[in-house]
Structures are given as structure tokens and as C-alpha cells.
């Protein structure tokens, strides 16, 4: 099991509660980071991104090469502007899709 997979397992556990990383606390409000993506974004890495914080942490795990791609830069800019959740959700979904990491089979399953 990869380190990222373990991280995503933590994300999807309803009993785990974490505060944003310290460097984010100075930049983004915790209330903003806790906002739910609409809808959640399943990834081929075995997890589901449910909040803006989870999407930000996902970006931190994808590696420098992927992180520097223009679609991830757009996600980061939207987050820093504290853009509407719908805009962030859409851009994260597009970035995951462009990286061929969107689990499209999970999109057709009913929510559990």
C-alpha cells in the first residue's frame, strides 16, 4: 500500500479530524479549507477528495512534475483566491481527469 493510499484512507475515515497544515493556516481560513467539494472526486489512487483541504493535500502528493502543470496551477490560484467551491471542484476534477487519475467508474456508482 502506497503512502498516498494511506493518506487517502485517512481522508475517507469519518472519525479522523485534522487541522490544516501550519503553512496553510496563515494563508487560508480553516472554514474555507473544510468546505466540501461538489461532488466528491474519486481518484484512481484509491481515494476520494471530499474537501478543499483534501484536494490541496492531494496536490502535495502528486510529485513536482504533475504539480507544475498548468491545470494544477489554476487549482492552486483558485484556492489562494478562496474561490467558490463549485469553481474549485470543477477545476480539481478537470486536473485529475487531465492527469488520467479520475476514477470514472466510481462516478457512476450510487453514493454510499
C-alpha positions in Angstrom: 0.0 0.0 0.0 1.5 3.4 -1.0 2.0 6.4 1.3 -0.6 8.3 -0.8 -3.2 5.4 -0.4 -2.7 5.5 3.3 -3.3 9.3 3.3 -6.5 8.9 1.3 -7.7 6.2 3.7 -7.3 8.8 6.4 -9.3 11.3 4.4 -12.2 9.0 3.9 -12.4 8.0 7.5 -15.2 9.9 9.3 -13.5 9.6 12.6 -10.3 11.3 11.6 -10.2 15.1 12.3 -7.2 17.1 11.4 -6.3 20.8 11.4 -4.9 22.3 8.2 -1.1 22.3 7.9 0.5 25.3 9.6 1.6 26.9 6.4 -1.9 26.8 5.1 -3.4 28.2 8.3 -1.6 31.5 7.6 -2.8 31.6 4.0 -6.3 30.1 4.0 -9.1 30.1 6.6 -9.9 26.7 8.1 -13.5 27.3 7.3 -12.6 27.6 3.6 -10.4 24.5 3.7 -13.2 22.4 5.3 -15.7 23.2 2.5 -17.0 20.2 0.7 -16.2 19.7 -3.0 -19.3 19.3 -5.1 -19.5 16.4 -5.8 -16.6 14.5 -4.2 -13.9 13.5 -6.7 -12.9 9.8 -6.8 -9.3 9.1 -7.9 -7.6 6.1 -9.3 -5.2 6.3 -6.4 -7.8 4.7 -4.3 -9.3 7.6 -2.5 -12.0 10.3 -2.8 -11.3 14.0 -2.5 -14.2 15.4 -0.4 -12.9 18.9 0.8 -10.7 21.7 -0.4 -8.1 20.7 2.2 -8.0 17.1 0.8 -7.6 18.5 -2.7 -4.7 20.7 -1.5 -3.1 17.8 0.3 -3.6 15.6 -2.8 -1.7 18.2 -4.8 1.2 18.0 -2.3 1.5 14.2 -3.0 1.4 14.1 -6.8 5.0 15.0 -7.4 6.7 18.1 -8.8 6.2 17.3 -12.5 2.5 16.9 -12.2 2.2 19.8 -9.7 3.8 22.2 -12.1 1.3 21.5 -14.9 -0.9 24.5 -15.8 -4.2 22.8 -14.7 -2.8 22.3 -11.2 -1.5 25.9 -11.1 -5.1 27.0 -11.9 -6.4 24.9 -8.9 -3.8 26.5 -6.6 -4.7 30.0 -7.8 -8.4 29.4 -7.2 -7.7 28.1 -3.7 -5.5 31.1 -2.8 -8.3 33.4 -4.0 -10.7 31.4 -1.9 -12.9 31.0 -5.0 -16.4 29.5 -4.9 -16.4 25.8 -4.1 -18.1 25.0 -7.4 -15.2 26.6 -9.3 -12.6 24.8 -7.3 -14.4 21.5 -7.5 -14.7 21.8 -11.3 -11.0 22.7 -11.7 -9.8 19.9 -9.4 -12.0 17.4 -11.3 -10.6 18.7 -14.6 -7.0 18.5 -13.3 -7.4 14.9 -12.1 -9.0 14.0 -15.4 -6.2 15.6 -17.4 -3.7 13.5 -15.4 -5.7 10.4 -16.2 -6.3 9.8 -12.5 -10.1 10.3 -12.3 -11.9 7.1 -11.4 -14.8 7.4 -13.8 -16.1 4.0 -12.8 -16.8 5.4 -9.3 -18.7 8.3 -10.7 -21.5 6.0 -12.0 -21.9 4.2 -8.6 -24.6 5.5 -6.2 -23.2 7.2 -3.1 -22.7 5.0 -0.1 
